[in-house]
Amino acid sequence: MQMLPINAIGELYLTGDCLSKGYLNRPELTAERFLPNPFQTDEEKKGGKNGRIYKTGDLVRWLPDGELEYLGRNDFQ
């Protein structure tokens, strides 16, 4: 998992204070989609914040103006 340059296509991952704890009664799917956050800072670790990152399945790319362009899914949802 790594940050991509402008115009490169990649999967969208999300994190933040309001990130779900996972899927209800779906531990396998939760383990597949809610991953340890490799971008968590030391300060966030101390505060217990942003420890997980959500693998959305959405394909996007950064545009030169800073916006994200949605390109579709990498699965059949």
Secondary structure, DSSP 4 states (H G I P E B T S, - for coil): -----TT-EEEEEE-STT-----TT-HHHHHHHEEE-TT--HHHHHHT-S-EEEEEEEEEEE-TTS-EEEEEESS--
